[in-house]
Amino acid sequence: MCLIYLLEFVLYIFTLLFPMAMLDFWVAIVGTIMNFLHRSQIVFALSLGFIFGVVFVFLDVFSFRTTIFWCSLFVFVIVLTHYRHGWAILSSIWILGFLIGFAYTKEHLKGIDDYHRSGEVITAQATVVSEPRRSTRFLNVEAQYDEGLRVLARAPKHDLIVLGDRLLLGCTLEAPETFDGFNYPRYLSMRGVQYICKDPKISVSGHNQSFLAQLAAFRRAIESGVTLSMRSPESGLANGLLFGGNDRLSDELQDAFSRTGMSHITAVSGYNVSVIIMVITLVGIRFGLWRKQAAVVSLVAIVLFVAMIGFPSSGVRAAIMGSLVLGALLYGRVSQMIGAVVLACAAMLLWNPLQIVYDVGFQLSFGAVLGIMAFFPLLERYLVWRDKTPFLIEVIFMTISAQLFVLPFIAYHFQTFSAASLVTNLLVLPVLPFTMFFVFLCALFYQILPILAVPFAMVAQGLLTYEIAVIEFFAAQSWSAVEIENFSWPFTFIYYTVLLGVIWWFLYKGWYGDRI
């Protein structure tokens, strides 16, 4: 600590004794930025630094003061000695973004672990602010009191409580607790939930006819139509594909999904949305649409999809990620689109920095999108002739690209390494967009006239039966999954180092050609 104070004093004296030198120094820096750096480089460095700053807070390596000191010292030394070089200025901008992300996250975390109202009894009017989620035993309801306090209440599983309901909610406020190494309080804080409602007394007193509530009612009607049009468990998987969530599946089938690494298909993330949006685009191109026309069709489909599920944050993020993938693959500007992904990630973390640690969908979205952007053009261009690439091969390449990047995340969050994951994904994901398409048509026509939904339901039922059969077959194999008790972060670091090294090597060799 004494060394830090001493160096800070030296930097301060230098600034006082050499004011003219500092003026010339800053003029040179501005000249370097104007002459050698493009604004996209500046934004990329600042955004990337911000992301690393957010991550660094959760690593909890250094204190805020120590981090600021060492970053300031590094900037001072490197800029003072190399201020006429663009890379030195970019490094300084990266560090500036790093400090902004670090400071912002530190400020955001202040007070979120303060549960001073724990034990307080409250009875007042509240509104259900998100679609309740059914677990094996409860109906989890997130409700917000009129005073602004948001709580999680557990109601009986079969209670008919929906988004937008007005409740007379009485409960004892209880602080959430960490379990099995998972920081449940921080996870709830990410969702805006401050307390768990202990011993809730719930009575529905009305309904708020907001736009989101009406969309949720439309979604429930769609879900009901799918359930009535198909048999179980296919209907449960169909609704999970459309609206997210695996609570409609049996425990045995959920376990089969986990063993084969297929749990992600029932999560609303950039992973499945990217696959959907690209398949719709490729189908449109195959049927004679121009690229921009196919892109418009894809974007409209994604907007309709997100609207149906009520514009949740995960769905909006997935739509943004899917759109970025679409832009990268249509216009071949992978490097620029990667910059757009980094900027989007920084913007989302600015909205809520807790997402990067406690939101699985956030991690899967960015991992899948970066994988598709980095590897899909390479596989498409150098493993086959582009003009002769079969449509199914393109979908498989996209699946492999996404899988390569999200594999460690799936292993970490689901505590399972699935040896059957890649082959199962290759057999299931290419038909998944078509399944969702026919499920959607079935649900749509059911709302018009149930009899019109029958042919679409039959096709969707067959595809869903195939997908479930594939998943159950591989889940039954003794070698399909290995339980992971202690996840290895060093192995993950090595994995991504090798992966990024391969990408860099192809970039350096110019193998991406005009796609960069």
Contacts in CASP RR format, 6 or more apart in sequence:
PFRMAT RR
TARGET T0000
AUTHOR 0000-0000-0000
METHOD contacts of the structure
MODEL  1
MCLIYLLEFVLYIFTLLFPMAMLDFWVAIVGTIMNFLHRSQIVFALSLGF
IFGVVFVFLDVFSFRTTIFWCSLFVFVIVLTHYRHGWAILSSIWILGFLI
GFAYTKEHLKGIDDYHRSGEVITAQATVVSEPRRSTRFLNVEAQYDEGLR
VLARAPKHDLIVLGDRLLLGCTLEAPETFDGFNYPRYLSMRGVQYICKDP
KISVSGHNQSFLAQLAAFRRAIESGVTLSMRSPESGLANGLLFGGNDRLS
DELQDAFSRTGMSHITAVSGYNVSVIIMVITLVGIRFGLWRKQAAVVSLV
AIVLFVAMIGFPSSGVRAAIMGSLVLGALLYGRVSQMIGAVVLACAAMLL
WNPLQIVYDVGFQLSFGAVLGIMAFFPLLERYLVWRDKTPFLIEVIFMTI
SAQLFVLPFIAYHFQTFSAASLVTNLLVLPVLPFTMFFVFLCALFYQILP
ILAVPFAMVAQGLLTYEIAVIEFFAAQSWSAVEIENFSWPFTFIYYTVLL
GVIWWFLYKGWYGDRI
4 65 0 8 1.000
4 66 0 8 1.000
4 69 0 8 1.000
7 69 0 8 1.000
7 73 0 8 1.000
8 69 0 8 1.000
11 72 0 8 1.000
11 73 0 8 1.000
11 76 0 8 1.000
15 22 0 8 1.000
25 79 0 8 1.000
25 80 0 8 1.000
25 83 0 8 1.000
28 83 0 8 1.000
28 84 0 8 1.000
29 79 0 8 1.000
29 83 0 8 1.000
29 89 0 8 1.000
32 83 0 8 1.000
32 84 0 8 1.000
32 85 0 8 1.000
32 86 0 8 1.000
32 89 0 8 1.000
33 42 0 8 1.000
33 89 0 8 1.000
36 86 0 8 1.000
36 89 0 8 1.000
37 86 0 8 1.000
37 89 0 8 1.000
37 90 0 8 1.000
40 336 0 8 1.000
40 339 0 8 1.000
41 90 0 8 1.000
42 90 0 8 1.000
42 93 0 8 1.000
43 343 0 8 1.000
44 339 0 8 1.000
44 342 0 8 1.000
44 343 0 8 1.000
45 90 0 8 1.000
45 91 0 8 1.000
45 93 0 8 1.000
45 94 0 8 1.000
45 97 0 8 1.000
46 93 0 8 1.000
46 94 0 8 1.000
46 96 0 8 1.000
46 97 0 8 1.000
46 100 0 8 1.000
46 346 0 8 1.000
47 97 0 8 1.000
47 339 0 8 1.000
47 342 0 8 1.000
47 343 0 8 1.000
47 345 0 8 1.000
47 346 0 8 1.000
48 94 0 8 1.000
48 342 0 8 1.000
48 346 0 8 1.000
49 94 0 8 1.000
49 95 0 8 1.000
49 96 0 8 1.000
49 97 0 8 1.000
49 98 0 8 1.000
49 101 0 8 1.000
50 97 0 8 1.000
50 98 0 8 1.000
50 100 0 8 1.000
50 101 0 8 1.000
50 104 0 8 1.000
50 346 0 8 1.000
50 349 0 8 1.000
50 350 0 8 1.000
51 101 0 8 1.000
51 342 0 8 1.000
51 345 0 8 1.000
51 346 0 8 1.000
51 349 0 8 1.000
51 356 0 8 1.000
52 94 0 8 1.000
52 98 0 8 1.000
53 97 0 8 1.000
53 98 0 8 1.000
53 99 0 8 1.000
53 100 0 8 1.000
53 101 0 8 1.000
53 102 0 8 1.000
53 105 0 8 1.000
54 101 0 8 1.000
54 102 0 8 1.000
54 104 0 8 1.000
54 105 0 8 1.000
54 349 0 8 1.000
54 353 0 8 1.000
54 356 0 8 1.000
55 356 0 8 1.000
56 67 0 8 1.000
56 98 0 8 1.000
56 102 0 8 1.000
57 101 0 8 1.000
57 102 0 8 1.000
57 105 0 8 1.000
57 106 0 8 1.000
57 109 0 8 1.000
57 353 0 8 1.000
58 105 0 8 1.000
58 356 0 8 1.000
58 357 0 8 1.000
62 70 0 8 1.000
64 102 0 8 1.000
64 103 0 8 1.000
64 106 0 8 1.000
67 99 0 8 1.000
67 102 0 8 1.000
68 99 0 8 1.000
71 95 0 8 1.000
71 98 0 8 1.000
71 99 0 8 1.000
74 95 0 8 1.000
75 91 0 8 1.000
75 92 0 8 1.000
75 95 0 8 1.000
75 96 0 8 1.000
78 88 0 8 1.000
78 91 0 8 1.000
78 92 0 8 1.000
79 88 0 8 1.000
79 89 0 8 1.000
79 92 0 8 1.000
81 88 0 8 1.000
82 88 0 8 1.000
83 89 0 8 1.000
101 349 0 8 1.000
101 353 0 8 1.000
104 350 0 8 1.000
104 353 0 8 1.000
105 353 0 8 1.000
108 353 0 8 1.000
108 354 0 8 1.000
112 185 0 8 1.000
112 186 0 8 1.000
112 189 0 8 1.000
113 185 0 8 1.000
113 186 0 8 1.000
113 189 0 8 1.000
115 173 0 8 1.000
115 175 0 8 1.000
115 194 0 8 1.000
115 195 0 8 1.000
117 149 0 8 1.000
117 173 0 8 1.000
117 195 0 8 1.000
118 173 0 8 1.000
118 174 0 8 1.000
118 175 0 8 1.000
118 195 0 8 1.000
119 172 0 8 1.000
119 173 0 8 1.000
119 174 0 8 1.000
119 198 0 8 1.000
120 172 0 8 1.000
120 173 0 8 1.000
121 170 0 8 1.000
121 171 0 8 1.000
121 172 0 8 1.000
121 173 0 8 1.000
122 145 0 8 1.000
122 149 0 8 1.000
122 170 0 8 1.000
122 171 0 8 1.000
122 172 0 8 1.000
122 173 0 8 1.000
123 168 0 8 1.000
123 169 0 8 1.000
123 170 0 8 1.000
123 171 0 8 1.000
123 201 0 8 1.000
124 145 0 8 1.000
124 146 0 8 1.000
124 147 0 8 1.000
124 168 0 8 1.000
124 169 0 8 1.000
124 170 0 8 1.000
125 145 0 8 1.000
125 146 0 8 1.000
125 166 0 8 1.000
125 167 0 8 1.000
125 168 0 8 1.000
125 169 0 8 1.000
125 205 0 8 1.000
126 143 0 8 1.000
126 144 0 8 1.000
126 145 0 8 1.000
126 146 0 8 1.000
126 151 0 8 1.000
126 166 0 8 1.000
126 167 0 8 1.000
126 168 0 8 1.000
126 169 0 8 1.000
127 143 0 8 1.000
127 144 0 8 1.000
127 146 0 8 1.000
127 164 0 8 1.000
127 165 0 8 1.000
127 166 0 8 1.000
127 167 0 8 1.000
127 208 0 8 1.000
128 141 0 8 1.000
128 142 0 8 1.000
128 143 0 8 1.000
128 161 0 8 1.000
128 162 0 8 1.000
128 163 0 8 1.000
128 164 0 8 1.000
128 165 0 8 1.000
128 167 0 8 1.000
129 142 0 8 1.000
129 143 0 8 1.000
129 144 0 8 1.000
129 150 0 8 1.000
129 163 0 8 1.000
129 164 0 8 1.000
130 142 0 8 1.000
130 163 0 8 1.000
130 191 0 8 1.000
130 312 0 8 1.000
131 162 0 8 1.000
131 163 0 8 1.000
131 216 0 8 1.000
131 219 0 8 1.000
131 310 0 8 1.000
132 139 0 8 1.000
132 140 0 8 1.000
132 141 0 8 1.000
132 142 0 8 1.000
132 155 0 8 1.000
132 161 0 8 1.000
132 162 0 8 1.000
132 163 0 8 1.000
133 139 0 8 1.000
133 140 0 8 1.000
133 245 0 8 1.000
133 247 0 8 1.000
134 140 0 8 1.000
134 157 0 8 1.000
134 247 0 8 1.000
135 157 0 8 1.000
135 247 0 8 1.000
136 157 0 8 1.000
136 251 0 8 1.000
137 157 0 8 1.000
138 154 0 8 1.000
138 155 0 8 1.000
138 156 0 8 1.000
138 157 0 8 1.000
139 154 0 8 1.000
139 155 0 8 1.000
139 156 0 8 1.000
139 157 0 8 1.000
139 158 0 8 1.000
139 159 0 8 1.000
139 161 0 8 1.000
140 152 0 8 1.000
140 153 0 8 1.000
140 154 0 8 1.000
141 152 0 8 1.000
141 153 0 8 1.000
141 154 0 8 1.000
141 155 0 8 1.000
141 161 0 8 1.000
141 202 0 8 1.000
142 150 0 8 1.000
142 151 0 8 1.000
142 152 0 8 1.000
142 153 0 8 1.000
142 191 0 8 1.000
142 193 0 8 1.000
143 150 0 8 1.000
143 151 0 8 1.000
143 153 0 8 1.000
143 167 0 8 1.000
143 169 0 8 1.000
143 197 0 8 1.000
144 150 0 8 1.000
144 151 0 8 1.000
145 151 0 8 1.000
145 169 0 8 1.000
149 194 0 8 1.000
149 195 0 8 1.000
150 192 0 8 1.000
150 193 0 8 1.000
150 194 0 8 1.000
151 169 0 8 1.000
151 171 0 8 1.000
151 173 0 8 1.000
151 193 0 8 1.000
151 194 0 8 1.000
151 195 0 8 1.000
151 196 0 8 1.000
151 197 0 8 1.000
152 176 0 8 1.000
152 188 0 8 1.000
152 193 0 8 1.000
152 195 0 8 1.000
152 196 0 8 1.000
152 197 0 8 1.000
153 169 0 8 1.000
153 171 0 8 1.000
153 196 0 8 1.000
153 197 0 8 1.000
153 200 0 8 1.000
153 202 0 8 1.000
154 197 0 8 1.000
154 200 0 8 1.000
155 161 0 8 1.000
155 200 0 8 1.000
155 202 0 8 1.000
159 202 0 8 1.000
161 167 0 8 1.000
161 202 0 8 1.000
161 204 0 8 1.000
162 213 0 8 1.000
162 216 0 8 1.000
162 217 0 8 1.000
162 220 0 8 1.000
163 212 0 8 1.000
163 213 0 8 1.000
163 216 0 8 1.000
164 207 0 8 1.000
164 208 0 8 1.000
164 210 0 8 1.000
164 212 0 8 1.000
164 213 0 8 1.000
164 216 0 8 1.000
165 204 0 8 1.000
165 206 0 8 1.000
165 207 0 8 1.000
165 208 0 8 1.000
166 204 0 8 1.000
166 205 0 8 1.000
166 206 0 8 1.000
166 207 0 8 1.000
166 208 0 8 1.000
167 202 0 8 1.000
167 203 0 8 1.000
167 204 0 8 1.000
167 205 0 8 1.000
168 202 0 8 1.000
168 203 0 8 1.000
168 205 0 8 1.000
169 197 0 8 1.000
169 200 0 8 1.000
169 201 0 8 1.000
169 202 0 8 1.000
170 197 0 8 1.000
170 200 0 8 1.000
170 201 0 8 1.000
170 202 0 8 1.000
171 197 0 8 1.000
171 198 0 8 1.000
171 199 0 8 1.000
171 200 0 8 1.000
171 201 0 8 1.000
172 197 0 8 1.000
172 198 0 8 1.000
172 199 0 8 1.000
173 195 0 8 1.000
173 196 0 8 1.000
173 197 0 8 1.000
173 198 0 8 1.000
174 195 0 8 1.000
174 196 0 8 1.000
174 197 0 8 1.000
174 198 0 8 1.000
175 185 0 8 1.000
175 195 0 8 1.000
175 196 0 8 1.000
176 184 0 8 1.000
176 185 0 8 1.000
176 188 0 8 1.000
176 193 0 8 1.000
176 195 0 8 1.000
176 196 0 8 1.000
177 184 0 8 1.000
177 185 0 8 1.000
178 184 0 8 1.000
178 185 0 8 1.000
183 358 0 8 1.000
186 354 0 8 1.000
186 357 0 8 1.000
186 358 0 8 1.000
187 358 0 8 1.000
188 194 0 8 1.000
188 196 0 8 1.000
189 354 0 8 1.000
190 352 0 8 1.000
190 354 0 8 1.000
190 355 0 8 1.000
190 358 0 8 1.000
190 359 0 8 1.000
207 213 0 8 1.000
212 310 0 8 1.000
212 311 0 8 1.000
215 307 0 8 1.000
215 308 0 8 1.000
215 310 0 8 1.000
215 311 0 8 1.000
216 310 0 8 1.000
218 308 0 8 1.000
219 243 0 8 1.000
219 308 0 8 1.000
219 309 0 8 1.000
219 310 0 8 1.000
221 447 0 8 1.000
222 242 0 8 1.000
222 308 0 8 1.000
222 443 0 8 1.000
222 444 0 8 1.000
222 447 0 8 1.000
223 239 0 8 1.000
223 242 0 8 1.000
223 243 0 8 1.000
223 443 0 8 1.000
225 442 0 8 1.000
225 443 0 8 1.000
225 446 0 8 1.000
225 447 0 8 1.000
225 450 0 8 1.000
225 453 0 8 1.000
226 235 0 8 1.000
226 236 0 8 1.000
226 238 0 8 1.000
226 239 0 8 1.000
226 242 0 8 1.000
226 439 0 8 1.000
226 442 0 8 1.000
226 443 0 8 1.000
226 446 0 8 1.000
227 235 0 8 1.000
227 236 0 8 1.000
227 239 0 8 1.000
228 446 0 8 1.000
228 450 0 8 1.000
229 235 0 8 1.000
229 442 0 8 1.000
229 443 0 8 1.000
229 446 0 8 1.000
229 450 0 8 1.000
229 453 0 8 1.000
229 454 0 8 1.000
229 457 0 8 1.000
230 238 0 8 1.000
230 442 0 8 1.000
230 457 0 8 1.000
230 460 0 8 1.000
230 461 0 8 1.000
230 464 0 8 1.000
231 461 0 8 1.000
233 249 0 8 1.000
233 250 0 8 1.000
233 253 0 8 1.000
233 468 0 8 1.000
234 460 0 8 1.000
234 461 0 8 1.000
234 462 0 8 1.000
234 464 0 8 1.000
234 465 0 8 1.000
234 468 0 8 1.000
235 248 0 8 1.000
236 248 0 8 1.000
236 249 0 8 1.000
237 248 0 8 1.000
237 249 0 8 1.000
237 253 0 8 1.000
237 266 0 8 1.000
237 464 0 8 1.000
237 467 0 8 1.000
237 468 0 8 1.000
238 435 0 8 1.000
238 439 0 8 1.000
238 460 0 8 1.000
238 464 0 8 1.000
239 248 0 8 1.000
240 246 0 8 1.000
240 248 0 8 1.000
240 266 0 8 1.000
241 265 0 8 1.000
241 266 0 8 1.000
241 272 0 8 1.000
241 432 0 8 1.000
241 435 0 8 1.000
241 436 0 8 1.000
241 439 0 8 1.000
242 305 0 8 1.000
242 308 0 8 1.000
242 309 0 8 1.000
242 436 0 8 1.000
242 439 0 8 1.000
242 440 0 8 1.000
242 443 0 8 1.000
243 268 0 8 1.000
243 308 0 8 1.000
243 309 0 8 1.000
244 266 0 8 1.000
244 267 0 8 1.000
244 268 0 8 1.000
244 309 0 8 1.000
245 266 0 8 1.000
245 267 0 8 1.000
245 268 0 8 1.000
246 254 0 8 1.000
246 257 0 8 1.000
246 263 0 8 1.000
246 266 0 8 1.000
249 257 0 8 1.000
249 266 0 8 1.000
253 468 0 8 1.000
253 471 0 8 1.000
253 472 0 8 1.000
254 263 0 8 1.000
255 475 0 8 1.000
256 471 0 8 1.000
256 472 0 8 1.000
256 475 0 8 1.000
256 476 0 8 1.000
257 263 0 8 1.000
257 265 0 8 1.000
257 266 0 8 1.000
257 471 0 8 1.000
257 475 0 8 1.000
258 414 0 8 1.000
258 416 0 8 1.000
258 481 0 8 1.000
259 416 0 8 1.000
259 418 0 8 1.000
259 420 0 8 1.000
259 474 0 8 1.000
259 475 0 8 1.000
259 480 0 8 1.000
259 481 0 8 1.000
260 418 0 8 1.000
260 420 0 8 1.000
260 421 0 8 1.000
260 424 0 8 1.000
260 471 0 8 1.000
260 474 0 8 1.000
260 475 0 8 1.000
260 480 0 8 1.000
260 481 0 8 1.000
261 410 0 8 1.000
261 414 0 8 1.000
261 416 0 8 1.000
261 418 0 8 1.000
261 420 0 8 1.000
261 421 0 8 1.000
261 424 0 8 1.000
261 425 0 8 1.000
261 481 0 8 1.000
262 421 0 8 1.000
262 424 0 8 1.000
262 425 0 8 1.000
262 428 0 8 1.000
262 471 0 8 1.000
263 410 0 8 1.000
263 414 0 8 1.000
264 271 0 8 1.000
264 272 0 8 1.000
264 364 0 8 1.000
264 406 0 8 1.000
264 410 0 8 1.000
265 272 0 8 1.000
265 428 0 8 1.000
265 429 0 8 1.000
265 432 0 8 1.000
267 314 0 8 1.000
267 360 0 8 1.000
267 361 0 8 1.000
267 364 0 8 1.000
268 309 0 8 1.000
268 312 0 8 1.000
268 314 0 8 1.000
268 315 0 8 1.000
268 318 0 8 1.000
268 361 0 8 1.000
269 314 0 8 1.000
269 315 0 8 1.000
269 317 0 8 1.000
269 318 0 8 1.000
269 360 0 8 1.000
269 361 0 8 1.000
269 364 0 8 1.000
269 365 0 8 1.000
269 368 0 8 1.000
270 317 0 8 1.000
270 318 0 8 1.000
270 321 0 8 1.000
270 322 0 8 1.000
270 361 0 8 1.000
270 364 0 8 1.000
270 365 0 8 1.000
270 368 0 8 1.000
270 369 0 8 1.000
271 364 0 8 1.000
271 365 0 8 1.000
271 368 0 8 1.000
271 402 0 8 1.000
271 406 0 8 1.000
272 318 0 8 1.000
272 432 0 8 1.000
273 302 0 8 1.000
273 305 0 8 1.000
273 315 0 8 1.000
273 318 0 8 1.000
273 319 0 8 1.000
273 321 0 8 1.000
273 322 0 8 1.000
274 318 0 8 1.000
274 321 0 8 1.000
274 322 0 8 1.000
274 325 0 8 1.000
274 368 0 8 1.000
274 369 0 8 1.000
274 372 0 8 1.000
274 398 0 8 1.000
274 402 0 8 1.000
275 395 0 8 1.000
275 398 0 8 1.000
275 399 0 8 1.000
275 402 0 8 1.000
275 429 0 8 1.000
275 432 0 8 1.000
275 433 0 8 1.000
276 301 0 8 1.000
276 302 0 8 1.000
276 305 0 8 1.000
276 432 0 8 1.000
276 433 0 8 1.000
276 436 0 8 1.000
277 298 0 8 1.000
277 299 0 8 1.000
277 301 0 8 1.000
277 302 0 8 1.000
277 322 0 8 1.000
277 323 0 8 1.000
277 325 0 8 1.000
277 326 0 8 1.000
278 298 0 8 1.000
278 325 0 8 1.000
278 326 0 8 1.000
278 329 0 8 1.000
278 372 0 8 1.000
278 395 0 8 1.000
278 398 0 8 1.000
279 395 0 8 1.000
279 433 0 8 1.000
279 434 0 8 1.000
280 294 0 8 1.000
280 297 0 8 1.000
280 298 0 8 1.000
280 301 0 8 1.000
280 433 0 8 1.000
281 291 0 8 1.000
281 294 0 8 1.000
281 295 0 8 1.000
281 297 0 8 1.000
281 298 0 8 1.000
281 326 0 8 1.000
281 329 0 8 1.000
281 330 0 8 1.000
282 294 0 8 1.000
282 391 0 8 1.000
282 394 0 8 1.000
282 395 0 8 1.000
283 294 0 8 1.000
283 391 0 8 1.000
284 293 0 8 1.000
284 294 0 8 1.000
284 297 0 8 1.000
285 291 0 8 1.000
285 294 0 8 1.000
286 391 0 8 1.000
289 297 0 8 1.000
291 330 0 8 1.000
292 330 0 8 1.000
295 326 0 8 1.000
295 327 0 8 1.000
295 330 0 8 1.000
298 326 0 8 1.000
299 323 0 8 1.000
299 326 0 8 1.000
302 319 0 8 1.000
302 322 0 8 1.000
302 323 0 8 1.000
303 319 0 8 1.000
305 319 0 8 1.000
306 315 0 8 1.000
306 316 0 8 1.000
306 318 0 8 1.000
306 319 0 8 1.000
309 315 0 8 1.000
314 359 0 8 1.000
314 361 0 8 1.000
314 362 0 8 1.000
317 348 0 8 1.000
317 361 0 8 1.000
317 362 0 8 1.000
317 365 0 8 1.000
318 365 0 8 1.000
320 344 0 8 1.000
321 341 0 8 1.000
321 344 0 8 1.000
321 365 0 8 1.000
321 366 0 8 1.000
321 368 0 8 1.000
321 369 0 8 1.000
322 369 0 8 1.000
324 337 0 8 1.000
324 340 0 8 1.000
324 341 0 8 1.000
324 344 0 8 1.000
324 369 0 8 1.000
324 373 0 8 1.000
325 337 0 8 1.000
325 369 0 8 1.000
325 372 0 8 1.000
325 373 0 8 1.000
327 333 0 8 1.000
327 337 0 8 1.000
328 334 0 8 1.000
328 336 0 8 1.000
328 337 0 8 1.000
328 338 0 8 1.000
328 372 0 8 1.000
328 373 0 8 1.000
329 372 0 8 1.000
329 373 0 8 1.000
329 376 0 8 1.000
329 377 0 8 1.000
332 377 0 8 1.000
332 514 0 8 1.000
332 515 0 8 1.000
333 515 0 8 1.000
333 516 0 8 1.000
334 373 0 8 1.000
334 374 0 8 1.000
334 377 0 8 1.000
334 512 0 8 1.000
334 515 0 8 1.000
334 516 0 8 1.000
335 516 0 8 1.000
337 373 0 8 1.000
338 370 0 8 1.000
338 373 0 8 1.000
338 374 0 8 1.000
341 366 0 8 1.000
341 369 0 8 1.000
341 370 0 8 1.000
341 373 0 8 1.000
345 366 0 8 1.000
348 355 0 8 1.000
348 362 0 8 1.000
349 355 0 8 1.000
349 356 0 8 1.000
355 362 0 8 1.000
356 362 0 8 1.000
356 363 0 8 1.000
360 409 0 8 1.000
360 413 0 8 1.000
363 406 0 8 1.000
363 409 0 8 1.000
363 413 0 8 1.000
364 406 0 8 1.000
364 409 0 8 1.000
364 410 0 8 1.000
367 402 0 8 1.000
367 405 0 8 1.000
367 406 0 8 1.000
367 409 0 8 1.000
368 402 0 8 1.000
368 405 0 8 1.000
368 406 0 8 1.000
370 405 0 8 1.000
371 401 0 8 1.000
371 402 0 8 1.000
371 404 0 8 1.000
371 405 0 8 1.000
372 398 0 8 1.000
372 401 0 8 1.000
372 402 0 8 1.000
374 401 0 8 1.000
374 405 0 8 1.000
374 503 0 8 1.000
375 397 0 8 1.000
375 400 0 8 1.000
375 401 0 8 1.000
375 404 0 8 1.000
375 503 0 8 1.000
376 397 0 8 1.000
376 398 0 8 1.000
376 401 0 8 1.000
377 512 0 8 1.000
377 515 0 8 1.000
378 506 0 8 1.000
378 511 0 8 1.000
378 512 0 8 1.000
379 397 0 8 1.000
379 400 0 8 1.000
379 401 0 8 1.000
380 386 0 8 1.000
380 389 0 8 1.000
380 394 0 8 1.000
380 397 0 8 1.000
381 511 0 8 1.000
381 512 0 8 1.000
381 515 0 8 1.000
382 511 0 8 1.000
383 397 0 8 1.000
384 393 0 8 1.000
392 430 0 8 1.000
395 429 0 8 1.000
395 430 0 8 1.000
396 426 0 8 1.000
396 430 0 8 1.000
399 425 0 8 1.000
399 426 0 8 1.000
399 429 0 8 1.000
399 430 0 8 1.000
400 422 0 8 1.000
400 426 0 8 1.000
403 421 0 8 1.000
403 422 0 8 1.000
403 425 0 8 1.000
404 499 0 8 1.000
405 499 0 8 1.000
407 421 0 8 1.000
407 495 0 8 1.000
408 492 0 8 1.000
408 495 0 8 1.000
408 496 0 8 1.000
410 416 0 8 1.000
410 418 0 8 1.000
410 421 0 8 1.000
411 417 0 8 1.000
411 484 0 8 1.000
411 487 0 8 1.000
412 484 0 8 1.000
412 487 0 8 1.000
412 492 0 8 1.000
415 483 0 8 1.000
415 484 0 8 1.000
415 485 0 8 1.000
415 487 0 8 1.000
416 481 0 8 1.000
416 482 0 8 1.000
416 483 0 8 1.000
416 484 0 8 1.000
417 481 0 8 1.000
417 482 0 8 1.000
417 484 0 8 1.000
418 424 0 8 1.000
418 480 0 8 1.000
418 481 0 8 1.000
418 482 0 8 1.000
419 479 0 8 1.000
419 480 0 8 1.000
419 481 0 8 1.000
419 482 0 8 1.000
420 474 0 8 1.000
420 475 0 8 1.000
420 477 0 8 1.000
420 479 0 8 1.000
420 480 0 8 1.000
420 481 0 8 1.000
423 474 0 8 1.000
424 470 0 8 1.000
424 471 0 8 1.000
424 474 0 8 1.000
427 470 0 8 1.000
428 467 0 8 1.000
428 470 0 8 1.000
428 471 0 8 1.000
431 463 0 8 1.000
431 466 0 8 1.000
431 467 0 8 1.000
432 467 0 8 1.000
434 463 0 8 1.000
435 460 0 8 1.000
435 463 0 8 1.000
435 464 0 8 1.000
435 467 0 8 1.000
438 456 0 8 1.000
438 459 0 8 1.000
438 460 0 8 1.000
438 463 0 8 1.000
439 456 0 8 1.000
439 460 0 8 1.000
439 464 0 8 1.000
441 453 0 8 1.000
441 456 0 8 1.000
442 453 0 8 1.000
442 456 0 8 1.000
442 457 0 8 1.000
442 460 0 8 1.000
443 453 0 8 1.000
444 453 0 8 1.000
445 452 0 8 1.000
445 453 0 8 1.000
445 456 0 8 1.000
446 452 0 8 1.000
446 453 0 8 1.000
446 457 0 8 1.000
474 480 0 8 1.000
475 481 0 8 1.000
506 512 0 8 1.000
507 516 0 8 1.000
510 516 0 8 1.000
END
